[in-house]
Amino acid sequence: MVNRIHPLFQDSPKNLLSIYFCAGCPNLEGTADVIRTLEKNGVNMIEIGIPFSDPMADGIVIQNAATRALRNGMSLRLLFEQLQDIRRDVHIPLILMGYLNPIMQFGFENFCRKCTECGIDGVIIPDLPFKDYEESYKAIARKCDIRVIMLITPETDESRVREIDAHTDSFIYMVSSAATTGAQKDFDIQKQAYFKKIQDMNLRNPLMVGFGISNKQTFDAACSNSSGAIIGSRFVTLLNEAGGNTEKAIKKLKEEIGR
């Protein structure tokens, strides 16, 4: 099976919309329905959040979603059960995003094997240091054809960015700030300059921008210097407000970003 990330960037290299949601929030059993509805509404890629009790890269919206999901009874084992048949009718790339702790408890090799079984294309582990990825995780993930996607921030130095680019094979997640996730009204000149600086490095991996995208200004600014934008907190908020009605939440979000 061909990994679905590459074809996505080859066929649609600009203005991609990737949506993050936290599995198990607001409803425990809603995972597959959220994914199917997002694809039906033209979303290009989906990040499925594995809830964790101490999500250090996340702002209050996603922290609260994780807490609620855990209270609802979500676990990695249950998530894989929910994703078992997802590839019967979903064709866009699916990424799991989660912290190292629950993944290590599950066992990394076991985790990668399960990802392959369910048709997951890649994983984002925000607290996995690049050096550890290189030494201990890369070979296992590669064997299972799972792409590990690394994050870069304005604090990541240029040599590390080049190293990440050379040793990964999917896309690079360009974080708009070294702070936590959360909706912002606009990106200041400094952030725009950072996006442009990275784009001008002519990396071999495409770039996606995340953290703080919530309206047309931030979506357009992100897309002007990358292949597209990842929206998390704003969608999670809308999904909660809609009582788990994904159709309603994604339509509202698309209106807000001018899609």
Buried (B, 14 or more C-beta within 10 A) or exposed (E): EEBBBBEBBEEBEEBBBBBBBBBBBBBBEBBBBBBBBBBEBEBBBBBBBBBBEEBEBBBEBBBBBBBBBBEBEBBBEBBBEBBEEBBEEBEBBBBBBBBBBBBEEBEBEEBBBBBBEBBBBBBBBBBBEBEEBBEEBBEBBEEBBBBBBBBBBBEBEEEEBEBBBEEBBBBBBBBBBEEBBBBBEEBEEEBBEBBEEBBEEEBEBBBBBBBBBBBEBBBBBBBBBBBBBBBBBBBBBBBBEBEBBBEBBBBBBBEBBEB
